[in-house]
Amino acid sequence: MDTVNLRVSVPFCSFRKPYAREYLESERFPPPATVYGFLLSFIGEEDRYKYVGTRMALAVEKRPTVSIALRTAWRVKNKKAQPGTGNNKRPDYQEVLSGLVFGVWVGEGPLADRLIAAARNPELINRFGGLSVGESKDLVDQISFRPHWESNGSWLVPSEDGEHPLPVWVDHVGSKGTRWVQFALKEAALADPAPDDERWITIGPP
């Protein structure tokens, strides 16, 4: 089978940087580990180890608009006070992205085959809940299979000198098993990368 390409639009989302606290800063693009999880959710696959070794490439077609939302976060500072009152609450500022449109290319292999099968026979997909990129609030608006791209995009390129550390695999129990990769951004045409292109990202644990 050939490379599978999807165009994904997400009206509102955020990809929190790992050490952000009172000011919840967001990445401007979804991390590879997040996109891999989205693909598994799309086809209804619960075993994230099933497609370890999958190669994918990511590009943002439309840069999102960044807004700042003010939230009230609950905490426990005073055990005698009611939850969410007095010192047991504090303001949180969170960056929210709107209008994100990105492309994901999935290299030849079992996951690409299953995505093709899902596109041809969507009634065979057995999944539950809303389809999101990341948290449940980051709902997907539209997915297009093998779209016709007419513009350039900002590609994530693995690079030791890159300025963007992003997770390619996440350890949900601790941080020891999380795999980080440095990425640079490169403007280029939105088209299928060659098999030996530097933009391919291999999904899997350290």
Secondary structure, DSSP 8 states (H G I E B T S, - for coil): ---EEEEEEEEEE--B-TT--SEE-B-SS--HHHHHHHHHHHHT---TTTTTT-EEEEEEEE--EEEEEEEEEE--S-TTS-TTSGGGEEEEEEEEEEEEEEEEEE-SSHHHHHHHHHHH-GGG----S--BSSSTTSB--EEEES----SEEEEEEE-TT-SEEEEEE--SS-STT-EEEEEEEEEEESS---TT-TT-EE----
